[in-house]
Amino acid sequence: MSPATQPCALARSTRSFNGGSDGGTVLVHGAGSFGHHPASEYGVARGNLSDPRVRLGFTLTRSSVTRLNGLVTGELVAAGITAVGLSPLGLYTTCGRQVHNSGAAAVADCLRAGLVPVLHGDAVLDEQLGCTILSGDTLVRDLAERLRPQYVVFLTNVTGVYDRPPEEEGARLLRRIVVRKDGSWRVAEADGGGEVDVRMTADAHDVTGGIALKVEEAARVARLGVPVIIAKAGSEDGAAACRLGPQVADGTATSSAGLAASAVSEPGSRLGPLASCLRDGAEEEEGEEQKVAGECAAASQGPQSARTWRGTLVVLEDDECEDTGGTAQVPRVL
């Protein structure tokens, strides 16, 4: 998705998650090109605020990511969602790049007030290093530990987790990853079957660790007994994962029109085009609402088509999970 279409797509995807009696939804977005490049160029993740160059990079990074958060939150509010932007700086501090003081209490306060908190990857103060980068993925893990959501969804630019960079020939989608109680994990199901040799790399500009960190954080969340779904943004699979949670991996996913139609038929639902919510930006925003309305109408008049859902489900090996003293019940962290 382009920066211009991402917030609009996100707004459409979350209309059914607006406050409500189910505990609410937390949204966390990354920094993308807004924050990763200045953070990498100025070495913000390494710390040392006594260096004028690092201080400049810190402020440039924060300016970029808070601007992006404002754009995302603004689109959500314009769509009628009671979204509030929360910046980690001021809520979170780290020590040696590990979360030291958490802002989860402020997030829980927003949820109790019927608001939809929108957090983002950020440059934060670190007690040992002076400063560092706190990734959106790490924020998701911290919130999962403290708020215990029903499930977590990671939306990425690929279908799920692969055994190697997905652009390489022979790359295989890992459909199910099982996390052991000691935190290690194994591939339980992959395209093509058989043994899998996993090899991952992080993008050169991604100072937060890329897909490797995403899998690591997903495993830590799953170890708590909270299922994690990794799916592609802009796809039917990603939309279905947001709506249905881990049960989406049990069989088939309805087509985008079918899922949207079934969602809007629910009494009191504010959801419009949930399954069309995460488009890849190839279509212009103008006229999109009319197109989706047509899809929903067509789907309501005929049978839904079905196909195998594609993505990665990360789950605990058995029913035992850690007790980290979670303080609230939240249906979703996205």
C-alpha positions as a Markdown table, in Angstrom:
| # | Residue | x | y | z |
|---|---|---|---|---|
| 1 | Met | 0.0 | 0.0 | 0.0 |
| 2 | Ser | 1.1 | 3.5 | -0.6 |
| 3 | Pro | 1.3 | 5.9 | 2.4 |
| 4 | Ala | -1.8 | 7.7 | 1.0 |
| 5 | Thr | -4.0 | 4.7 | 0.8 |
| 6 | Gln | -2.9 | 2.8 | 4.0 |
| 7 | Pro | -4.8 | 4.9 | 6.5 |
| 8 | Cys | -8.1 | 4.8 | 4.5 |
| 9 | Ala | -7.8 | 1.0 | 4.1 |
| 10 | Leu | -7.1 | 0.6 | 7.8 |
| 11 | Ala | -10.1 | 2.8 | 8.6 |
| 12 | Arg | -12.4 | 0.6 | 6.5 |
| 13 | Ser | -11.0 | -2.6 | 8.1 |
| 14 | Thr | -11.7 | -1.6 | 11.7 |
| 15 | Arg | -15.2 | -0.2 | 11.6 |
| 16 | Ser | -16.6 | -3.2 | 13.4 |
| 17 | Phe | -14.1 | -2.9 | 16.2 |
| 18 | Asn | -15.2 | 0.6 | 17.4 |
| 19 | Gly | -15.3 | 0.4 | 21.2 |
| 20 | Gly | -18.2 | -1.8 | 22.2 |
| 21 | Ser | -18.9 | -4.2 | 25.0 |
| 22 | Asp | -16.3 | -6.8 | 23.9 |
| 23 | Gly | -13.4 | -5.0 | 25.4 |
| 24 | Gly | -12.2 | -3.1 | 22.3 |
| 25 | Thr | -9.3 | -3.3 | 19.9 |
| 26 | Val | -5.8 | -2.0 | 20.0 |
| 27 | Leu | -4.1 | -1.0 | 16.8 |
| 28 | Val | -0.3 | -0.8 | 16.5 |
| 29 | His | 1.4 | 0.4 | 13.2 |
| 30 | Gly | 5.0 | 0.4 | 12.2 |
| 31 | Ala | 7.1 | 3.3 | 11.1 |
| 32 | Gly | 7.7 | 2.2 | 7.5 |
| 33 | Ser | 9.7 | 4.6 | 5.4 |
| 34 | Phe | 8.6 | 7.4 | 7.7 |
| 35 | Gly | 10.8 | 6.4 | 10.5 |
| 36 | His | 13.2 | 3.6 | 9.6 |
| 37 | His | 15.4 | 5.6 | 7.2 |
| 38 | Pro | 16.3 | 8.5 | 9.6 |
| 39 | Ala | 16.6 | 6.1 | 12.5 |
| 40 | Ser | 19.1 | 4.0 | 10.5 |
| 41 | Glu | 21.0 | 6.9 | 9.0 |
| 42 | Tyr | 21.6 | 8.6 | 12.4 |
| 43 | Gly | 22.1 | 5.4 | 14.4 |
| 44 | Val | 19.3 | 6.1 | 16.8 |
| 45 | Ala | 19.0 | 2.5 | 17.9 |
| 46 | Arg | 22.6 | 2.4 | 19.2 |
| 47 | Gly | 21.8 | 5.2 | 21.6 |
| 48 | Asn | 24.2 | 7.9 | 22.9 |
| 49 | Leu | 22.2 | 11.1 | 23.1 |
| 50 | Ser | 25.4 | 13.0 | 23.9 |
| 51 | Asp | 26.2 | 12.8 | 20.2 |
| 52 | Pro | 24.6 | 15.8 | 18.4 |
| 53 | Arg | 24.0 | 13.6 | 15.3 |
| 54 | Val | 22.1 | 11.0 | 17.3 |
| 55 | Arg | 20.0 | 13.7 | 19.0 |
| 56 | Leu | 19.2 | 15.1 | 15.6 |
| 57 | Gly | 18.3 | 11.6 | 14.3 |
| 58 | Phe | 16.1 | 11.1 | 17.4 |
| 59 | Thr | 14.1 | 14.2 | 16.8 |
| 60 | Leu | 13.8 | 13.5 | 13.0 |
| 61 | Thr | 12.6 | 10.0 | 13.7 |
| 62 | Arg | 10.0 | 11.2 | 16.2 |
| 63 | Ser | 8.8 | 13.9 | 13.9 |
| 64 | Ser | 8.3 | 11.4 | 11.1 |
| 65 | Val | 6.5 | 8.7 | 13.1 |
| 66 | Thr | 4.2 | 11.0 | 15.0 |
| 67 | Arg | 3.2 | 12.6 | 11.7 |
| 68 | Leu | 2.4 | 9.1 | 10.3 |
| 69 | Asn | 0.4 | 8.3 | 13.5 |
| 70 | Gly | -1.5 | 11.5 | 13.0 |
| 71 | Leu | -2.4 | 10.6 | 9.5 |
| 72 | Val | -3.5 | 7.1 | 10.5 |
| 73 | Thr | -5.5 | 8.3 | 13.5 |
| 74 | Gly | -7.1 | 11.1 | 11.5 |
| 75 | Glu | -8.4 | 8.7 | 8.8 |
| 76 | Leu | -9.8 | 6.5 | 11.5 |
| 77 | Val | -11.6 | 9.4 | 13.2 |
| 78 | Ala | -12.9 | 10.6 | 9.8 |
| 79 | Ala | -14.4 | 7.1 | 9.3 |
| 80 | Gly | -16.3 | 7.4 | 12.5 |
| 81 | Ile | -13.9 | 5.3 | 14.7 |
| 82 | Thr | -13.2 | 6.7 | 18.2 |
| 83 | Ala | -9.4 | 6.4 | 17.7 |
| 84 | Val | -6.8 | 8.1 | 19.8 |
| 85 | Gly | -3.1 | 8.3 | 18.9 |
| 86 | Leu | -0.7 | 7.3 | 21.7 |
| 87 | Ser | 3.0 | 7.8 | 21.3 |
| 88 | Pro | 5.3 | 5.4 | 23.2 |
| 89 | Leu | 7.7 | 8.3 | 24.1 |
| 90 | Gly | 6.4 | 9.4 | 27.5 |
| 91 | Leu | 4.5 | 6.2 | 28.1 |
| 92 | Tyr | 7.4 | 3.7 | 27.6 |
| 93 | Thr | 11.0 | 3.6 | 28.6 |
| 94 | Thr | 13.6 | 0.9 | 28.0 |
| 95 | Cys | 16.7 | -0.4 | 29.7 |
| 96 | Gly | 19.2 | -2.1 | 27.4 |
| 97 | Arg | 16.6 | -2.1 | 24.7 |
| 98 | Gln | 14.1 | -4.0 | 26.8 |
| 99 | Val | 10.8 | -2.6 | 28.0 |
| 100 | His | 11.4 | -1.1 | 31.5 |
| 101 | Asn | 8.3 | 1.0 | 32.1 |
| 102 | Ser | 5.2 | 0.0 | 30.1 |
| 103 | Gly | 2.4 | 2.2 | 28.9 |
| 104 | Ala | -0.1 | -0.6 | 28.9 |
| 105 | Ala | -2.1 | 1.0 | 31.8 |
| 106 | Ala | -2.8 | 4.1 | 29.6 |
| 107 | Val | -3.9 | 1.8 | 26.8 |
| 108 | Ala | -6.2 | -0.1 | 29.2 |
| 109 | Asp | -7.7 | 3.3 | 30.4 |
| 110 | Cys | -8.5 | 4.2 | 26.8 |
| 111 | Leu | -10.2 | 0.8 | 26.2 |
| 112 | Arg | -12.3 | 1.2 | 29.3 |
| 113 | Ala | -13.4 | 4.6 | 28.0 |
| 114 | Gly | -14.6 | 3.0 | 24.7 |
| 115 | Leu | -11.7 | 4.4 | 22.7 |
| 116 | Val | -9.5 | 2.6 | 20.1 |
| 117 | Pro | -5.8 | 3.2 | 21.0 |
| 118 | Val | -3.5 | 3.6 | 18.0 |
| 119 | Leu | 0.2 | 3.1 | 18.9 |
| 120 | His | 3.3 | 3.1 | 16.7 |
| 121 | Gly | 7.0 | 2.2 | 16.6 |
| 122 | Asp | 8.9 | 5.0 | 18.2 |
| 123 | Ala | 12.2 | 6.4 | 19.4 |
| 124 | Val | 12.2 | 6.2 | 23.2 |
| 125 | Leu | 14.5 | 7.0 | 26.1 |
| 126 | Asp | 16.7 | 4.1 | 27.4 |
| 127 | Glu | 18.2 | 4.1 | 30.9 |
| 128 | Gln | 21.4 | 2.5 | 29.8 |
| 129 | Leu | 21.9 | 3.7 | 26.2 |
| 130 | Gly | 20.2 | 7.1 | 26.4 |
| 131 | Cys | 17.8 | 6.3 | 23.6 |
| 132 | Thr | 16.8 | 3.4 | 21.2 |
| 133 | Ile | 14.1 | 2.3 | 18.9 |
| 134 | Leu | 11.0 | 0.5 | 20.3 |
| 135 | Ser | 9.4 | -1.4 | 17.5 |
| 136 | Gly | 5.7 | -1.9 | 16.9 |
| 137 | Asp | 6.3 | -5.6 | 17.2 |
| 138 | Thr | 7.8 | -5.3 | 20.6 |
| 139 | Leu | 4.9 | -3.1 | 21.6 |
| 140 | Val | 2.4 | -5.8 | 20.5 |
| 141 | Arg | 4.2 | -8.4 | 22.6 |
| 142 | Asp | 4.2 | -6.1 | 25.7 |
| 143 | Leu | 0.5 | -5.3 | 25.3 |
| 144 | Ala | -0.2 | -9.0 | 24.8 |
| 145 | Glu | 1.6 | -9.9 | 28.1 |
| 146 | Arg | -0.2 | -7.2 | 30.1 |
| 147 | Leu | -3.7 | -7.0 | 28.5 |
| 148 | Arg | -4.1 | -10.7 | 27.3 |
| 149 | Pro | -6.0 | -10.2 | 24.1 |
| 150 | Gln | -8.0 | -13.1 | 22.5 |
| 151 | Tyr | -5.7 | -13.0 | 19.6 |
| 152 | Val | -3.1 | -10.9 | 17.8 |
| 153 | Val | -2.8 | -10.2 | 14.0 |
| 154 | Phe | 0.4 | -9.1 | 12.3 |
| 155 | Leu | -0.3 | -7.7 | 8.8 |
| 156 | Thr | 2.7 | -7.6 | 6.5 |
| 157 | Asn | 3.5 | -7.1 | 2.9 |
| 158 | Val | 3.7 | -10.9 | 2.2 |
| 159 | Thr | 1.3 | -13.8 | 2.7 |
| 160 | Gly | 2.9 | -15.0 | 5.9 |
| 161 | Val | 6.2 | -16.4 | 7.1 |
| 162 | Tyr | 8.3 | -18.3 | 4.6 |
| 163 | Asp | 11.2 | -20.6 | 5.0 |
| 164 | Arg | 13.4 | -18.1 | 3.1 |
| 165 | Pro | 12.9 | -14.7 | 1.5 |
| 166 | Pro | 9.6 | -15.1 | -0.4 |
| 167 | Glu | 11.0 | -13.7 | -3.7 |
| 168 | Glu | 13.4 | -16.6 | -3.9 |
| 169 | Glu | 12.5 | -19.6 | -6.0 |
| 170 | Gly | 11.2 | -22.5 | -4.0 |
| 171 | Ala | 10.2 | -20.4 | -1.0 |
| 172 | Arg | 7.6 | -22.2 | 1.1 |
| 173 | Leu | 4.8 | -20.7 | 3.2 |
| 174 | Leu | 4.9 | -21.9 | 6.8 |
| 175 | Arg | 1.3 | -22.4 | 7.6 |
| 176 | Arg | 1.5 | -23.3 | 11.3 |
| 177 | Ile | 4.3 | -22.7 | 13.8 |
| 178 | Val | 4.1 | -24.3 | 17.2 |
| 179 | Val | 5.8 | -22.7 | 20.2 |
| 180 | Arg | 7.2 | -24.9 | 23.0 |
| 181 | Lys | 7.0 | -23.9 | 26.6 |
| 182 | Asp | 10.7 | -23.1 | 26.6 |
| 183 | Gly | 10.1 | -20.5 | 23.9 |
| 184 | Ser | 11.6 | -22.5 | 21.0 |
| 185 | Trp | 9.4 | -23.2 | 18.0 |
| 186 | Arg | 9.0 | -25.6 | 15.2 |
| 187 | Val | 7.2 | -25.7 | 11.9 |
| 188 | Ala | 4.2 | -27.9 | 12.2 |
| 189 | Glu | 2.8 | -27.4 | 8.7 |
| 190 | Ala | 4.2 | -25.9 | 5.5 |
| 191 | Asp | 3.4 | -25.8 | 1.8 |
| 192 | Gly | 4.6 | -29.0 | 0.2 |
| 193 | Gly | 5.0 | -30.9 | 3.4 |
| 194 | Gly | 8.3 | -32.5 | 4.6 |
| 195 | Glu | 11.1 | -30.9 | 6.6 |
| 196 | Val | 11.7 | -27.2 | 6.5 |
| 197 | Asp | 15.0 | -25.4 | 6.7 |
| 198 | Val | 14.1 | -21.9 | 7.8 |
| 199 | Arg | 16.3 | -19.0 | 6.7 |
| 200 | Met | 15.3 | -15.4 | 7.3 |
| 201 | Thr | 16.9 | -12.0 | 6.7 |
| 202 | Ala | 16.0 | -8.5 | 7.8 |
| 203 | Asp | 15.7 | -5.6 | 5.4 |
| 204 | Ala | 18.9 | -3.4 | 5.5 |
| 205 | His | 16.9 | -0.3 | 6.4 |
| 206 | Asp | 14.6 | -2.1 | 9.0 |
| 207 | Val | 16.3 | -1.2 | 12.3 |
| 208 | Thr | 13.6 | -3.1 | 14.2 |
| 209 | Gly | 14.5 | -6.6 | 12.9 |
| 210 | Gly | 12.1 | -7.2 | 10.0 |
| 211 | Ile | 10.3 | -10.6 | 9.7 |
| 212 | Ala | 12.9 | -12.3 | 12.0 |
| 213 | Leu | 11.8 | -10.1 | 14.9 |
| 214 | Lys | 8.2 | -10.5 | 13.9 |
| 215 | Val | 8.5 | -14.3 | 14.3 |
| 216 | Glu | 10.4 | -14.0 | 17.6 |
| 217 | Glu | 7.8 | -11.6 | 19.0 |
| 218 | Ala | 5.0 | -13.8 | 17.7 |
| 219 | Ala | 6.5 | -16.8 | 19.4 |
| 220 | Arg | 6.7 | -14.9 | 22.7 |
| 221 | Val | 3.1 | -13.9 | 22.4 |
| 222 | Ala | 2.0 | -17.4 | 21.5 |
| 223 | Arg | 3.9 | -18.7 | 24.6 |
| 224 | Leu | 1.3 | -16.8 | 26.7 |
| 225 | Gly | -1.5 | -18.8 | 25.2 |
| 226 | Val | -2.5 | -15.9 | 22.8 |
| 227 | Pro | -2.7 | -17.1 | 19.2 |
| 228 | Val | -1.0 | -15.0 | 16.6 |
| 229 | Ile | -1.9 | -14.8 | 12.9 |
| 230 | Ile | 0.5 | -13.4 | 10.3 |
| 231 | Ala | -1.2 | -12.5 | 7.0 |
| 232 | Lys | -0.9 | -10.2 | 4.1 |
| 233 | Ala | -2.3 | -6.6 | 4.3 |
| 234 | Gly | -4.5 | -5.8 | 1.3 |
| 235 | Ser | -5.7 | -9.4 | 1.0 |
| 236 | Glu | -8.8 | -11.4 | 1.8 |
| 237 | Asp | -6.7 | -13.5 | 4.1 |
| 238 | Gly | -5.6 | -10.5 | 6.1 |
| 239 | Ala | -9.1 | -9.2 | 6.5 |
| 240 | Ala | -10.5 | -12.6 | 7.5 |
| 241 | Ala | -7.7 | -12.9 | 10.1 |
| 242 | Cys | -8.7 | -9.6 | 11.6 |
| 243 | Arg | -12.3 | -10.5 | 11.8 |
| 244 | Leu | -12.2 | -14.2 | 12.7 |
| 245 | Gly | -9.0 | -14.7 | 14.6 |
| 246 | Pro | -7.3 | -18.1 | 14.7 |
| 247 | Gln | -10.4 | -20.0 | 13.5 |
| 248 | Val | -9.7 | -18.6 | 10.1 |
| 249 | Ala | -6.9 | -21.2 | 9.7 |
| 250 | Asp | -9.2 | -24.1 | 10.5 |
| 251 | Gly | -10.5 | -24.5 | 6.9 |
| 252 | Thr | -11.6 | -22.1 | 4.3 |
| 253 | Ala | -12.0 | -18.3 | 4.0 |
| 254 | Thr | -14.9 | -16.7 | 2.2 |
| 255 | Ser | -14.3 | -14.5 | -0.8 |
| 256 | Ser | -13.9 | -10.8 | -0.1 |
| 257 | Ala | -17.4 | -10.0 | -1.2 |
| 258 | Gly | -18.9 | -12.8 | 0.8 |
| 259 | Leu | -17.0 | -11.9 | 4.0 |
| 260 | Ala | -18.1 | -8.3 | 3.7 |
| 261 | Ala | -21.7 | -9.2 | 3.1 |
| 262 | Ser | -21.8 | -11.6 | 6.1 |
| 263 | Ala | -20.3 | -8.9 | 8.3 |
| 264 | Val | -22.7 | -6.1 | 7.4 |
| 265 | Ser | -25.6 | -8.4 | 8.0 |
| 266 | Glu | -24.8 | -8.7 | 11.7 |
| 267 | Pro | -27.2 | -6.6 | 13.8 |
| 268 | Gly | -25.7 | -3.4 | 15.0 |
| 269 | Ser | -22.5 | -3.9 | 13.0 |
| 270 | Arg | -20.8 | -0.8 | 11.7 |
| 271 | Leu | -18.6 | -2.8 | 9.5 |
| 272 | Gly | -18.7 | -1.8 | 5.8 |
| 273 | Pro | -16.1 | -3.5 | 3.6 |
| 274 | Leu | -14.0 | -5.4 | 6.1 |
| 275 | Ala | -12.6 | -7.9 | 3.6 |
| 276 | Ser | -12.0 | -5.2 | 1.1 |
| 277 | Cys | -10.4 | -3.1 | 3.8 |
| 278 | Leu | -6.8 | -3.9 | 3.2 |
| 279 | Arg | -6.4 | -3.3 | -0.5 |
| 280 | Asp | -3.0 | -3.1 | -2.0 |
| 281 | Gly | -3.4 | 0.5 | -3.2 |
| 282 | Ala | -3.6 | -0.4 | -6.9 |
| 283 | Glu | -7.1 | 1.1 | -7.0 |
| 284 | Glu | -7.8 | 4.8 | -6.5 |
| 285 | Glu | -9.7 | 5.7 | -3.3 |
| 286 | Glu | -12.3 | 7.7 | -5.3 |
| 287 | Gly | -15.3 | 5.6 | -5.9 |
| 288 | Glu | -14.0 | 2.8 | -3.7 |
| 289 | Glu | -17.0 | 2.9 | -1.3 |
| 290 | Gln | -19.5 | 2.5 | -4.2 |
| 291 | Lys | -17.5 | -0.5 | -5.6 |
| 292 | Val | -17.5 | -2.2 | -2.2 |
| 293 | Ala | -21.2 | -1.6 | -1.7 |
| 294 | Gly | -21.8 | -3.3 | -5.0 |
| 295 | Glu | -19.7 | -6.3 | -4.0 |
| 296 | Cys | -21.6 | -6.6 | -0.7 |
| 297 | Ala | -25.0 | -6.4 | -2.5 |
| 298 | Ala | -23.9 | -9.0 | -5.1 |
| 299 | Ala | -22.6 | -11.4 | -2.4 |
| 300 | Ser | -25.9 | -11.1 | -0.5 |
| 301 | Gln | -27.8 | -12.4 | -3.5 |
| 302 | Gly | -25.8 | -15.6 | -4.1 |
| 303 | Pro | -23.6 | -18.3 | -2.5 |
| 304 | Gln | -20.3 | -17.3 | -1.1 |
| 305 | Ser | -17.2 | -18.8 | -2.8 |
| 306 | Ala | -14.6 | -20.4 | -0.6 |
| 307 | Arg | -10.9 | -21.2 | -0.8 |
| 308 | Thr | -8.1 | -22.2 | 1.5 |
| 309 | Trp | -7.0 | -19.5 | 3.8 |
| 310 | Arg | -3.3 | -18.5 | 3.3 |
| 311 | Gly | -1.2 | -17.2 | 6.1 |
| 312 | Thr | 0.8 | -18.3 | 9.2 |
| 313 | Leu | -0.8 | -19.3 | 12.5 |
| 314 | Val | 1.5 | -19.3 | 15.6 |
| 315 | Val | 0.2 | -21.2 | 18.6 |
| 316 | Leu | 1.3 | -22.7 | 21.9 |
| 317 | Glu | 2.2 | -26.4 | 21.8 |
| 318 | Asp | -0.2 | -27.3 | 24.6 |
| 319 | Asp | -2.8 | -25.7 | 26.8 |
| 320 | Glu | -0.3 | -24.5 | 29.5 |
| 321 | Cys | 0.8 | -20.9 | 29.3 |
| 322 | Glu | 2.8 | -18.4 | 31.3 |
| 323 | Asp | 1.1 | -16.3 | 34.0 |
| 324 | Thr | 2.5 | -12.8 | 33.7 |
| 325 | Gly | -0.3 | -11.1 | 35.6 |
| 326 | Gly | -2.4 | -9.7 | 32.7 |
| 327 | Thr | -4.7 | -7.0 | 33.9 |
| 328 | Ala | -7.5 | -6.9 | 31.2 |
| 329 | Gln | -9.2 | -8.8 | 28.5 |
| 330 | Val | -8.9 | -7.3 | 25.0 |
| 331 | Pro | -10.3 | -9.1 | 21.9 |
| 332 | Arg | -7.7 | -8.0 | 19.4 |
| 333 | Val | -4.3 | -6.4 | 19.0 |
| 334 | Leu | -3.7 | -5.5 | 15.3 |
